[in-house]
Amino acid sequence: MPSPALKRRGFLIMVSLLVLIFLLLLGMGMMSAQTARYRGVNRCQEAAQAFQLAQAGLEDIRFKLEVDPGFPPNPGDDQPLFNYAEDVKIGATDVGSYEVLLDRSHQKSPYQIMLVTSTGTVGPKEHPIAQRVLRAELQRVPESDPTKVIWRWASFQDLGGI
């Protein structure tokens, strides 16, 4: 028959093992929760980057319209839509891209408005990591100098993204 001291020692070993298993499971749960938080932070960063790329597309088209009176090239009256895309790099690193769609159907008087849709994409275009679509109206500001053209944003709409 085992002595009472041996019974106590066996009981303490079992309790110690149960406490260690509980602490191990608790630690593993906290680690998986932290991984999910990191993943969420990365998604927020990618979404913000896609938003900034879409804004870059809007500013790019506004700048091109103000600087180059012949932009877009060869516009026909029967083709009011013009589309282009550009990749954005910082040094040798690909940041993403933006695609701009210009609708000139209301460009002439009395409206003098162009509808611009810009899509910012992070990652490859075939399988984007994040994407954001912005739509805005550009309105021509009358100037005393007819050679100078100034466009200002009349409205801005965030259409969301993935």
BALOBA-1460 file (C-alpha; in Angstrom, 3 decimals):
// residues 162
<rec num="1" residu="m" x="0.000" y="0.000" z="0.000"/>
<rec num="2" residu="p" x="1.448" y="3.414" z="-1.029"/>
<rec num="3" residu="s" x="2.184" y="5.857" z="1.691"/>
<rec num="4" residu="p" x="0.175" y="9.109" z="2.006"/>
<rec num="5" residu="a" x="3.273" y="11.125" z="0.996"/>
<rec num="6" residu="l" x="3.456" y="9.269" z="-2.351"/>
<rec num="7" residu="k" x="-0.256" y="9.820" z="-2.975"/>
<rec num="8" residu="r" x="0.197" y="13.564" z="-2.342"/>
<rec num="9" residu="r" x="3.198" y="13.696" z="-4.660"/>
<rec num="10" residu="g" x="1.276" y="11.940" z="-7.462"/>
<rec num="11" residu="f" x="-1.636" y="14.321" z="-6.994"/>
<rec num="12" residu="l" x="0.677" y="17.379" z="-7.198"/>
<rec num="13" residu="i" x="2.263" y="16.060" z="-10.404"/>
<rec num="14" residu="m" x="-1.187" y="15.644" z="-12.013"/>
<rec num="15" residu="v" x="-2.306" y="19.129" z="-10.903"/>
<rec num="16" residu="s" x="0.971" y="20.615" z="-12.207"/>
<rec num="17" residu="l" x="0.512" y="18.940" z="-15.582"/>
<rec num="18" residu="l" x="-3.079" y="20.204" z="-15.854"/>
<rec num="19" residu="v" x="-1.991" y="23.772" z="-15.005"/>
<rec num="20" residu="l" x="0.818" y="23.588" z="-17.586"/>
<rec num="21" residu="i" x="-1.589" y="22.305" z="-20.261"/>
<rec num="22" residu="f" x="-4.026" y="25.091" z="-19.435"/>
<rec num="23" residu="l" x="-1.278" y="27.750" z="-19.682"/>
<rec num="24" residu="l" x="-0.032" y="26.259" z="-22.970"/>
<rec num="25" residu="l" x="-3.521" y="26.398" z="-24.487"/>
<rec num="26" residu="l" x="-4.003" y="29.947" z="-23.225"/>
<rec num="27" residu="g" x="-0.684" y="31.041" z="-24.780"/>
<rec num="28" residu="m" x="-1.512" y="29.404" z="-28.116"/>
<rec num="29" residu="g" x="-4.889" y="31.166" z="-28.182"/>
<rec num="30" residu="m" x="-3.267" y="34.538" z="-27.523"/>
<rec num="31" residu="m" x="-0.729" y="33.924" z="-30.299"/>
<rec num="32" residu="s" x="-3.426" y="33.118" z="-32.861"/>
<rec num="33" residu="a" x="-5.394" y="36.216" z="-31.836"/>
<rec num="34" residu="q" x="-2.260" y="38.338" z="-32.313"/>
<rec num="35" residu="t" x="-1.756" y="36.848" z="-35.793"/>
<rec num="36" residu="a" x="-5.323" y="37.821" z="-36.706"/>
<rec num="37" residu="r" x="-4.664" y="41.375" z="-35.462"/>
<rec num="38" residu="y" x="-1.513" y="41.637" z="-37.579"/>
<rec num="39" residu="r" x="-3.439" y="40.403" z="-40.609"/>
<rec num="40" residu="g" x="-6.127" y="43.022" z="-39.978"/>
<rec num="41" residu="v" x="-3.554" y="45.803" z="-39.700"/>
<rec num="42" residu="n" x="-2.003" y="44.711" z="-43.014"/>
<rec num="43" residu="r" x="-5.422" y="44.775" z="-44.692"/>
<rec num="44" residu="c" x="-6.059" y="48.317" z="-43.400"/>
<rec num="45" residu="q" x="-2.670" y="49.440" z="-44.683"/>
<rec num="46" residu="e" x="-3.318" y="47.910" z="-48.130"/>
<rec num="47" residu="a" x="-6.785" y="49.519" z="-48.291"/>
<rec num="48" residu="a" x="-5.313" y="52.928" z="-47.430"/>
<rec num="49" residu="q" x="-2.623" y="52.431" z="-50.066"/>
<rec num="50" residu="a" x="-5.280" y="51.602" z="-52.704"/>
<rec num="51" residu="f" x="-7.200" y="54.747" z="-51.712"/>
<rec num="52" residu="q" x="-4.048" y="56.868" z="-52.117"/>
<rec num="53" residu="l" x="-3.349" y="55.307" z="-55.531"/>
<rec num="54" residu="a" x="-6.898" y="56.147" z="-56.664"/>
<rec num="55" residu="q" x="-6.420" y="59.737" z="-55.467"/>
<rec num="56" residu="a" x="-3.136" y="59.886" z="-57.368"/>
<rec num="57" residu="g" x="-5.060" y="58.927" z="-60.511"/>
<rec num="58" residu="l" x="-7.555" y="61.753" z="-59.955"/>
<rec num="59" residu="e" x="-4.806" y="64.319" z="-59.488"/>
<rec num="60" residu="d" x="-2.875" y="62.964" z="-62.462"/>
<rec num="61" residu="i" x="-5.799" y="63.482" z="-64.855"/>
<rec num="62" residu="r" x="-6.503" y="66.973" z="-63.471"/>
<rec num="63" residu="f" x="-2.856" y="67.953" z="-63.927"/>
<rec num="64" residu="k" x="-2.715" y="66.535" z="-67.465"/>
<rec num="65" residu="l" x="-5.861" y="68.432" z="-68.455"/>
<rec num="66" residu="e" x="-4.479" y="71.718" z="-67.117"/>
<rec num="67" residu="v" x="-0.962" y="71.393" z="-68.548"/>
<rec num="68" residu="d" x="-1.659" y="69.855" z="-71.973"/>
<rec num="69" residu="p" x="-4.436" y="71.494" z="-74.042"/>
<rec num="70" residu="g" x="-4.273" y="68.534" z="-76.467"/>
<rec num="71" residu="f" x="-5.117" y="65.985" z="-73.788"/>
<rec num="72" residu="p" x="-6.692" y="63.488" z="-74.298"/>
<rec num="73" residu="p" x="-5.065" y="62.780" z="-77.658"/>
<rec num="74" residu="n" x="-7.271" y="62.637" z="-80.774"/>
<rec num="75" residu="p" x="-10.621" y="63.031" z="-79.042"/>
<rec num="76" residu="g" x="-13.493" y="62.270" z="-81.386"/>
<rec num="77" residu="d" x="-17.007" y="63.573" z="-80.779"/>
<rec num="78" residu="d" x="-18.355" y="60.042" z="-81.125"/>
<rec num="79" residu="q" x="-15.941" y="58.722" z="-78.457"/>
<rec num="80" residu="p" x="-16.556" y="60.506" z="-75.160"/>
<rec num="81" residu="l" x="-14.631" y="57.929" z="-73.081"/>
<rec num="82" residu="f" x="-10.857" y="57.892" z="-72.641"/>
<rec num="83" residu="n" x="-9.040" y="55.349" z="-70.482"/>
<rec num="84" residu="y" x="-5.429" y="54.922" z="-69.358"/>
<rec num="85" residu="a" x="-3.471" y="53.153" z="-66.622"/>
<rec num="86" residu="e" x="-0.125" y="53.763" z="-64.965"/>
<rec num="87" residu="d" x="2.068" y="51.692" z="-62.679"/>
<rec num="88" residu="v" x="3.443" y="53.398" z="-59.571"/>
<rec num="89" residu="k" x="6.946" y="52.558" z="-58.351"/>
<rec num="90" residu="i" x="9.150" y="53.867" z="-55.578"/>
<rec num="91" residu="g" x="12.658" y="53.161" z="-56.731"/>
<rec num="92" residu="a" x="12.595" y="49.605" z="-58.031"/>
<rec num="93" residu="t" x="9.685" y="48.551" z="-55.800"/>
<rec num="94" residu="d" x="6.218" y="48.197" z="-57.325"/>
<rec num="95" residu="v" x="3.689" y="50.032" z="-55.164"/>
<rec num="96" residu="g" x="0.615" y="49.405" z="-57.288"/>
<rec num="97" residu="s" x="-1.214" y="51.032" z="-60.154"/>
<rec num="98" residu="y" x="-4.145" y="53.243" z="-60.995"/>
<rec num="99" residu="e" x="-6.546" y="53.238" z="-63.900"/>
<rec num="100" residu="v" x="-8.381" y="56.385" z="-64.945"/>
<rec num="101" residu="l" x="-11.570" y="56.570" z="-67.009"/>
<rec num="102" residu="l" x="-12.458" y="60.023" z="-68.357"/>
<rec num="103" residu="d" x="-16.029" y="60.658" z="-69.553"/>
<rec num="104" residu="r" x="-16.156" y="63.810" z="-71.696"/>
<rec num="105" residu="s" x="-19.852" y="63.586" z="-72.644"/>
<rec num="106" residu="h" x="-20.681" y="66.803" z="-70.688"/>
<rec num="107" residu="q" x="-17.519" y="68.726" z="-71.531"/>
<rec num="108" residu="k" x="-19.118" y="71.351" z="-73.781"/>
<rec num="109" residu="s" x="-21.181" y="74.357" z="-72.679"/>
<rec num="110" residu="p" x="-23.272" y="74.847" z="-70.645"/>
<rec num="111" residu="y" x="-21.968" y="72.067" z="-68.347"/>
<rec num="112" residu="q" x="-18.185" y="72.067" z="-68.883"/>
<rec num="113" residu="i" x="-17.885" y="69.027" z="-66.617"/>
<rec num="114" residu="m" x="-15.906" y="65.825" z="-67.004"/>
<rec num="115" residu="l" x="-16.645" y="62.703" z="-65.007"/>
<rec num="116" residu="v" x="-13.507" y="60.914" z="-63.804"/>
<rec num="117" residu="t" x="-13.368" y="57.409" z="-62.320"/>
<rec num="118" residu="s" x="-10.065" y="56.307" z="-60.807"/>
<rec num="119" residu="t" x="-9.307" y="52.795" z="-59.570"/>
<rec num="120" residu="g" x="-6.289" y="52.281" z="-57.313"/>
<rec num="121" residu="t" x="-4.918" y="48.725" z="-57.185"/>
<rec num="122" residu="v" x="-2.388" y="47.190" z="-54.792"/>
<rec num="123" residu="g" x="-0.785" y="44.003" z="-56.048"/>
<rec num="124" residu="p" x="-1.113" y="42.410" z="-59.468"/>
<rec num="125" residu="k" x="-4.029" y="43.611" z="-61.599"/>
<rec num="126" residu="e" x="-5.191" y="40.032" z="-62.247"/>
<rec num="127" residu="h" x="-5.451" y="39.206" z="-58.515"/>
<rec num="128" residu="p" x="-5.419" y="42.465" z="-56.543"/>
<rec num="129" residu="i" x="-4.677" y="42.493" z="-52.841"/>
<rec num="130" residu="a" x="-6.689" y="45.695" z="-52.361"/>
<rec num="131" residu="q" x="-8.601" y="47.972" z="-54.701"/>
<rec num="132" residu="r" x="-10.438" y="51.289" z="-54.307"/>
<rec num="133" residu="v" x="-12.669" y="53.166" z="-56.754"/>
<rec num="134" residu="l" x="-13.183" y="56.937" z="-56.603"/>
<rec num="135" residu="r" x="-15.452" y="58.996" z="-58.851"/>
<rec num="136" residu="a" x="-15.309" y="62.750" z="-59.177"/>
<rec num="137" residu="e" x="-16.510" y="65.572" z="-61.393"/>
<rec num="138" residu="l" x="-14.070" y="68.077" z="-62.807"/>
<rec num="139" residu="q" x="-15.511" y="71.480" z="-63.645"/>
<rec num="140" residu="r" x="-13.756" y="73.975" z="-65.886"/>
<rec num="141" residu="v" x="-13.131" y="77.316" z="-64.188"/>
<rec num="142" residu="p" x="-13.560" y="80.289" z="-66.527"/>
<rec num="143" residu="e" x="-10.362" y="82.317" z="-66.905"/>
<rec num="144" residu="s" x="-9.714" y="85.703" z="-68.457"/>
<rec num="145" residu="d" x="-6.834" y="84.139" z="-70.410"/>
<rec num="146" residu="p" x="-8.378" y="81.671" z="-72.925"/>
<rec num="147" residu="t" x="-5.084" y="79.764" z="-73.277"/>
<rec num="148" residu="k" x="-5.058" y="78.908" z="-69.584"/>
<rec num="149" residu="v" x="-7.370" y="76.129" z="-68.415"/>
<rec num="150" residu="i" x="-8.088" y="75.447" z="-64.760"/>
<rec num="151" residu="w" x="-10.133" y="72.503" z="-63.535"/>
<rec num="152" residu="r" x="-11.494" y="72.134" z="-60.012"/>
<rec num="153" residu="w" x="-13.194" y="69.250" z="-58.288"/>
<rec num="154" residu="a" x="-16.973" y="69.800" z="-58.220"/>
<rec num="155" residu="s" x="-17.875" y="66.562" z="-56.424"/>
<rec num="156" residu="f" x="-16.160" y="63.525" z="-55.000"/>
<rec num="157" residu="q" x="-17.575" y="60.060" z="-54.318"/>
<rec num="158" residu="d" x="-15.903" y="57.012" z="-52.771"/>
<rec num="159" residu="l" x="-17.374" y="53.880" z="-54.364"/>
<rec num="160" residu="g" x="-15.508" y="51.526" z="-52.019"/>
<rec num="161" residu="g" x="-13.343" y="48.602" z="-52.931"/>
<rec num="162" residu="i" x="-12.078" y="45.164" z="-52.038"/>
